[in-house]
């Protein structure tokens, strides 16, 4: 019986810590691609996330892919 109570207490503690910590939440995500006449693809990605403590993080990423020339 004592073992079951200990297991229940440990499980409850882990579950409570997960609820209190939380996780990041994606507020917005935008992706934009453009293709130039020479076949080059430029992709811009913007993401805004909110952490569990309320701080907001903005991330911008730009990728450029050039076509393979024979």
PEWOZI-V964750 format. One record per residue. N is the residue number from 0. RES is the residue in one small letter. SS is DSSP state (a for helix, b for strand, c for the rest). OMEGA is omega as a letter, one per 20 degrees, with the letter a starting at -180 (999 if undefined). BURIAL is I if it has 24 or more other ideal C-beta (glycine too) atoms within 12 Angstrom, else O. Layout:
((N:RES:SS:OMEGA:BURIAL) (N:RES:SS:OMEGA:BURIAL))
This chain:
((0:x:c:a:O) (1:x:a:r:O) (2:x:a:r:O) (3:x:a:r:O) (4:x:a:r:O) (5:x:a:r:O) (6:x:a:r:O) (7:x:a:r:O) (8:x:a:r:O) (9:x:a:r:O) (10:x:a:r:O) (11:x:a:r:O) (12:x:a:r:O) (13:x:a:a:O) (14:x:a:r:O) (15:x:a:r:O) (16:x:a:r:O) (17:x:a:r:O) (18:x:a:a:O) (19:x:a:a:O) (20:x:a:r:O) (21:x:c:r:O) (22:x:c:r:O) (23:x:c:a:O) (24:x:b:r:O) (25:x:b:a:O) (26:x:b:r:O) (27:x:b:r:O) (28:x:b:a:O) (29:x:b:r:O) (30:x:b:a:O) (31:x:b:r:O) (32:x:b:r:O) (33:x:b:r:O) (34:x:b:r:O) (35:x:c:a:O) (36:x:c:r:O) (37:x:c:r:O) (38:x:c:r:O) (39:x:c:r:O) (40:x:b:r:O) (41:x:b:a:O) (42:x:b:r:O) (43:x:b:a:O) (44:x:b:r:O) (45:x:b:a:O) (46:x:b:r:O) (47:x:b:r:O) (48:x:b:r:O) (49:x:b:r:O) (50:x:c:a:O) (51:x:c:r:O) (52:x:c:r:O) (53:x:c:r:O) (54:x:c:a:O) (55:x:b:a:O) (56:x:b:r:O) (57:x:b:a:O) (58:x:b:r:O) (59:x:b:a:O) (60:x:b:r:O) (61:x:b:r:O) (62:x:b:r:O) (63:x:b:a:O) (64:x:b:r:O) (65:x:c:r:O) (66:x:c:r:O) (67:x:c:a:O) (68:x:c:a:O) (69:x:c:999:O))
